[in-house]
Every structure is written in structure tokens, then in C-alpha cells.
């Protein structure tokens, strides 16, 4: 694992050369390819070196992190073109990828916690430095303090676990801890990060104020940190989880339904996509909390699918924003007449967002529905409503933005650039071809 760490460290000097902007992005794809070749399909850790290792879950999430970070550079070409602190942007990107890599590959709970917190800082810099409106400072602080407030109890809980179990390596966290207070202290930060309904208010705010790269990393990777932490800790809290998880399952499913309704009355494109993320991650949280194998792998598949799909939708929202200077659905109308070729990508990604075949979202949703219905038949009603309304807001987003009368304020326009079509292609292809390796996710 250290070879990848050194790869990223040696990428830091590259960010000083603004002329090497695209070479920098190329290096991300090289890193992706090299990591892909260290194929890891085992539920046990391999590639162990000091406090780093890689199992199946880490392998997939690290691949997703590298992929999304490479695409973030492609989406932020405007920063390079306008010389808007491009060097510093590339440096923030490398540090962000480094912190995510360390978070997903740590085999020690404290190292995981440390880099989990470190990953906040580059994200905050992205929002504050390249965000759109003056409210970005408030949005950044919202995100920072929500996470920080919930993560301090976790630090105390980690030290207590170390005191009780004499180790906080994942391998040795086999003793079943039966304490509700410890359970809540440990998982609270992940519930904020995923985010669970009731503690989700930081997410739409951060998304609306963040630049396209900030939105991509927030939707693509940051929400997955919460899911990853829960996947790692659920085996430790089997006893207490089996008694109290029903509460979290009901909150996340009910929240998913309510958020789907909220999506239907959003006028800001970015806000709509951000709320749809909360709805999807509600399903993921429900699946993890059932504590069965279908839920575990379903949550993993859904996290990968959502990372690609949501990130792609934010890119599309940015493409229209760069053309029209607005993100309001009342202004962004009739885009099918202006950018007919981009309209197909709107259609493909909106259809993936509502879990239409052959997307990975469908596979994840089927697995999660299986998991939740086998846990309790009473969940069927909420699952039906959530599924139906997720289709409804995806259709609303597509039809409202593509059809209708064009805005009178438009007086000049250009169609999509090749870079933008490539960007959409690189989001959509893995999202819709990975289902062919369905057996791969059901080790």
C-alpha cells in the first residue's frame, strides 16, 4: 500500500506547474489503473503494510475515490482557463485524495478517525475558495461543525475501546460490546456524514454553495465515509444493534420518503440533486442497519452507484450553469432545443438516478429492498413510496429542465464541448456496465 502513498506524495510537486494541468489529471488515471491491477476480491485484508491494508470494501471505495478525483479535475477546466489559483486547486485535490486513501485503507480505528477528520479540511477549502455565493462561508462552517460536533464523542469512545479491548485494529474488534452509550457515541458521526434524516441539513447547503468539484467530492465520496464507517463497526455492536437498530431503520426510511417529497418542490437544480442524495443514502443506512449480508453488499453497491450517478448529475448542472449563469429550474428550460446532444446525458443519468435498468443503482436497490423486507415486512410501504417518488423527482428534473419555453434572457450560446461529453461518458459507462460483474459484489 505504501507504493500508492508515495505515488500521491510525488504528485505534490506536479501541482506547482500550471502548464501541467492535464498531465496531472492523466496521473490520476495512471494511479487508478495501477490500483485496479492490485485486484483484491477477498473479505480478509491483503497488501498489509504497517497500519494500511486493503479488503474488498476498501478496494472498491478507493477505486471510486481516485476515479472521481480524476473527473473533478476534468470538470474544473474553468479554473485552469481563467488562472483562478489552479496550482493551489491541484494541491488541494492531491491532499484530498491522500486523506481519502488513508481513511479507506487504514486498519486501525484511530488512524481511520484521524484521516476521516483530515478529509474535512480540503473539502472546506474547496467550498470556501472556489464556491459561488457569499453564503459559502456559512455553508462550510455548517458542514465543519456538524461533523466535528458528532465526532468528538467518537474519539472518546475509541480511547475507551482501546482501554477495554487493548487494541483498536479491526482484526481484534471481535468482542461484542453491549453498551448503548458507546454505540451512540461511535456511530453518531457516521449518521451525520451519511447523512441521516434530522442531521442532514448541512448537505444541501454545502452542495448549493460548493463549486462543481466540491459537489462531486461531497456526493461521490464524502457521504460514503459514513457508510464505510458503519460497515466496519456494525460487527462490533451486534448485540446492541439487534436491539436498537429498528429506530434508525424507521427514521432513515421515513426520511427517504419525506426527502423525496421535498425534492419535488425544489427550484434549484443543485439543491434537488443534493436532496436526492439524502434520499438514496437513507436506503443505504437502512440496509446497513438490518445487519444481514444482503444489506451489507447492497449498501456497498448502492454507494458505488450513487457516487458515480450523483457526481455526473452535478457535472450536468454545472454545464448548464456555465452557459446560463443560473441554476434555477424556472430559467433552465427548453435545454433540449439548445443542447440536444447534452439532453441524452440528462436522460441517461436521470434514468440511472431513478434506478432504471441496466444501472448499478437498480442492482443496489434490489439488494437493499430484499434486505429490508426480509428484516421486517412493515418496511414495504415506505420502500414503495420512496421508490415511486424517486422516479417522480428524477422525471421532474429531466422534463422541467429539457422541455418548455426557452428563457428570453439568452442571447448567445454554445453546444457542449468534447471535454464535457467525455466527462459524462466516464461517469455513465462504469455506472451501467458494472452490473455485468454482479457476482463480484456478492462474494
N, C-alpha and C positions, 0 to 999 in steps of 0.2 A: 504493500500500500504506500510505502514511503516514496516509491518512484513517481507516483501521481502527485504527491505533495510537493516533491522537488520540481516536477513539471510546472506546477502552478507558481511556485516561488520564482522560477526562472522566467515566467511570463511577465513578472512585475516590470523589469526594465523595458519590455516592449511597449508599455503604455506611455513611455516618455516621448515616443516618436509619433507625432500626429500623422505623418505620411504613411505609417504602417497600420492604419485603422483596420483595413480589410484583411491584412495579414494576421492581425490579432484575432479576428473572427475565424479565420482559417485554422488557427492553432486550437481554438475551442473544438472544432470538428475533428482535428487530429487527436486531441485528448479523448474525445468521445469514442473514436474508433479504437484507440489503444485500450480504453477501459472496457469496451464491448468485447474485445478479444480475451479479456481475463474472465471469461464466462464462468458464472457462479450459479449453479442451479441446485444448491443444497440448503436445507434448512439449518445446517450447522455452519459455524464460521470457518472461512478459509482465508488464505492470504494474511494470516495473522502476523503483525509486527508491532511489538510493544503494546500500545493501547489502541491500535487500529486493526480492524478486520472487516470482513465482508460476508454477509449471508445473502440469501435470495432477496429479502425485502430491501436491504441496503443497496444491493446491486442495482435494482430497478430504479430506486429513488435517486441514486447518484447519477445514473444514466439520464434520467429526466432532468436533473439539475443542470448537467453540462449542456444538454440539448437546448433547454430553454434559455440558458445564459448566452449561448451562441446566437440564438434567434433574437435575443434582446438587442444585441449589437447591430444586427441587420435591421431591426425595426427603428433604431435610433439614428439613422443616417443623417437626419437633420442636424443633430448635434455636431457631427463631423463637418457637414457642409457649411454651417454658419460659424464654425470655430467657437462653439459655445462650451469651453472648458472640456474638450474632447479627451485630452490626456487624463485629466482627473476622473472623468467618467469611466475610462477603461481601467483605471486603478481601482475604483470602487467596485467595478464588475469582478475583477480578479479576487479582491478581498472577500466579496460576497460568495463567490463560488468556493473559495478556500474554506470559509466558515461553514458552508452547507456540506461540503465534502467531509469535513471533520465531524460535523454533527451526525451525519448518517453512518459514518464508518467507525465511530467511537464504540468501544466495547465496555467502557466504564461509564457508569451513570453520571459521575461528576463531570467528566470530560464532555459528555453529551450535553449536560446542563450549561456548562461554560460556553461552548460554541453555539448552543441554542440561543443564548443571550447575545453573544457577539454578533450573530447574523442580523440582529435588530439594527445595529449601528449603520452599516452600509445602506440598508433599506431606508432608514431615516434620512441619510444624506441624499439619497436619490429623490425622495419626496421633497425635502427642503430645498435642494439645489436646482432641480430641473422641473419642479411642479408648476402648475398653471396659475392658480389664483393666490391672493394673499392669505386665504384661509388654510393654505398648505401647512403653515406652522402649527395651527390648532390641530389639524388632522394628524400630523406627525406626532405631536405630543399625546394625542388620544391613543394612537397605536402603541407608543412607547410606554405610557403609564398603565394602560390596561394590562399589557403583558408583564411589566415589571411588578405591578401590584400583586398579580396572581402567582408570580414565580418565586417571590421571597419565601412563602411557606414551603415551597418545594425544596429550596436549599436547606432549610432547617430539617425537613423530613429526610433528605438524603443523608445528612450527618447523623440523624437518629438511626436510620437503617444501617449505616456503617458501624455504629456503636453496638447495635443488636446482632447483626449478622457477620461482622468482622470483614466484610467485603462488599463492594458495590459493583463488581463486574457482573455482566449479565449471566454468565455461566453459573454463578454462585447464588443468584437470586431465585433459588428454588424453594426456600422456606415460604410457606404460605402465611402472609401477615394478615391477622384478623383484627384490624383496628379501623373503625370508620373515619376517625380524625386524620390518621395517617393517610388513608385512601384519598380523602378530600384534599388534603394538603398536596399530595403528589399529582393528582390529575387536574386540579383546578386550572393550572397554566395551560394545559393541553386543550381544555374545554374553551378557554378564551381564544386560543390560537386557531382552533379548527374552523370557525367559531361556533359555539352552541348558541341557540336562540336564547335571548336575555343578555348575553355578553357579546353580542355581535355588532354593537353599534359603531365600533371603531372601523370596521371593514369597509362599509360603503363610503364613509367619509375619506378614508385613506385612498381608496380607489379613485374617487372623483377628483381628488387633488393631485394624485401622482402622475408623473409622465408615463408614456406608454411602457417604458422599460420597468418602471416601478409597479405598474399594474400587472405586467406579465409575471414578474417575480413573485408578487403577492399572491396572485391567483394560482400560478403554476407550481410554486414550491413552498411558500411560507405557510399556507394552510395545511400542507402535507406534514409539516413538522409536528403539528398537534396530533394528527392521525398516527404518525410513526411512533411518537412517544407513548400513545395509548396502546398500540400493538405490542410494544416492548414491555409495558408494565402490567398489562392485564393478567398474565400468568402468575404474577406475584400476589395479586389481590383476588384470587379465585373465590376464596371463602366469602369475603366481604362483598365482592362484586355480585355473587349469585343472590345476595340478599337485597342489595340496594340499586342494582343497575336498571330495574324496571322504571325507576323515576327518570333516569337520564334518557332511556329509550322513548318514553312517552313525551318528554319535553322536546327531544330532537325531532320526532315525527310530527308532533303538533306544530312545532316551529317551522318545519319544512313546508307544511301546508299553508300556514299564515304568511310566510315569506313569499310563497308562490302568488298569493293574492296581492301582496304588496307590490310584487313585480309588475302586475297588470296595470298599476296606476303610476308607474314611473315615467317621467317625461325626458329624463337624461339617459342617453344610451348606456354610458358607463355605469351609472347607478343601477340600471336594470340588470346588466351583466353581473355586477358585484352582488346584488341581492340573490341572483340565481345561483351564485357560488355558495351562499349560505344555505340555500335550499338543498343543493346537492350534498354538501358536507354534512347536513343533518342526517341524510340517509346513511352516509359513511359512519357517522358516530353511532347511529342505531345498530348498524351491522357489527361494529367492534364490540359494543356493549352486550350483544347476545352471547358473546364468548363461545361461539362454535366455529368450526373450520370454514363453513360456507361464508360466515360473516367476516372472518379474518381475510380470506383471499378475495372475497367480493369487495371489501373495503380497499384492499390494495389495488385491484383492477380499476375501481372507480376513481381512486386518487390519481392514477396514471392518466386515465381517460380525461378526467376533469382538468388536470394540469395542461394537457395539450389543447383541449377544446376551448376552455376559458381564455387561455393565453391568445389563441387565434382570434377569438371574438374581440378581445381588447385591441388587437392589431387592426382589425377591420374598423373598429370605432375610431381609431387614430387616423386611418387612411381618410375617412370622411371628414374628420376634424381638421386635418391639414388642408383639405380642399375648401371647406365651407367656413372654417373658423368657429363653428358652433357644434355642440354635441346634443342639442335639443331635438327631440323627435318631431316637433312642430316645424322645424326648419329643414331637417334632413328628410325630405320627402322626394319621391319620384326619382330615386337614385338609379333605378333600372334604365331610365332614359339617358342619364348622364354617363354612367359607368356600367354598361351592360355586362362586360366581362367580369367585373368585380361582383356583380349580383349573384353569379353562380357560386362564388365562395361564401357570400352571405347565406345562400340557401343551404350549401353543404354543411357549414359549421352550425347554423341554427338547427338543422335536422339532427346533427350529432348531439347537439345540446339537449334535444328532447328525446335522446336515446332511440333514434331510428336505426334499423339495421343498415349497413353492417358495422356500425361504430362500436368501439370498445365500451362506450357508455352503456350500450344495451346489455352487453355481457355482464358488466359490473352490476347493473340494476337488477338483472335476473337473479344473480347470485345473492344480492342483498335482500331481495324480496323473498327468496327461498329461505334465507337465514332468519328473517324477521317473522315470517309466517310460521315456520317450524318452532320458533320461540314462543309465539302466542297468536292464536287465530284472531284475537281482537285488533291486531295491528292492520288487518286487511283494509278496513275502511279508510284509515289515514293514508295508507300506501296508495290506494286507488285515487284519492283526491290529489295527493302530491304528484303522482304520475300524470294525471289528467291536466292539472294546472301548469305543470312544467311544459307540456306540449302547447298549452294555451299561450303562455308568455313568449315561448320561442316563436310561435306563429305571429304573435302581435309584434314582436321586434322586427321580424322579417317583412311582413306585409306593410307595416306602418312606415318603415324606412325606404322600402323599394318602390311602393306604389304611391299614388296620389299626385297632387299638383306640385310642380317644382317651385322653389322659393323665388320670388321676384328679385330678391337682392343679388342673385347670381349674375355676374356679367363676364366671367371668364372661367375656363375650366380645362383640366387635362385628365385624360384617362389614366388608369393605373400604370405604374412603372414596372419593368420586369422584376426589379427587386421585390416589389410588393407581392406580385403573383408567386414568386419563388417562396416568399415568406409564408404565404397561405398554404402553398403546396407542402412545405416542410412541416406545417402543423397538422395538415389533414391526412397525409399519407400514413404516418405511423399510427394515427388515431383509428384509421379504417382498415389497416392491413394487419394490425397486431392481433385481431380476433382470431386469425388463422392459426395463431400459436396459443389457442385457448388452453390446451393441455399443459403448456408451460407454466400457466398461472395456478394450475391445480396440482402442485407437486404432491 
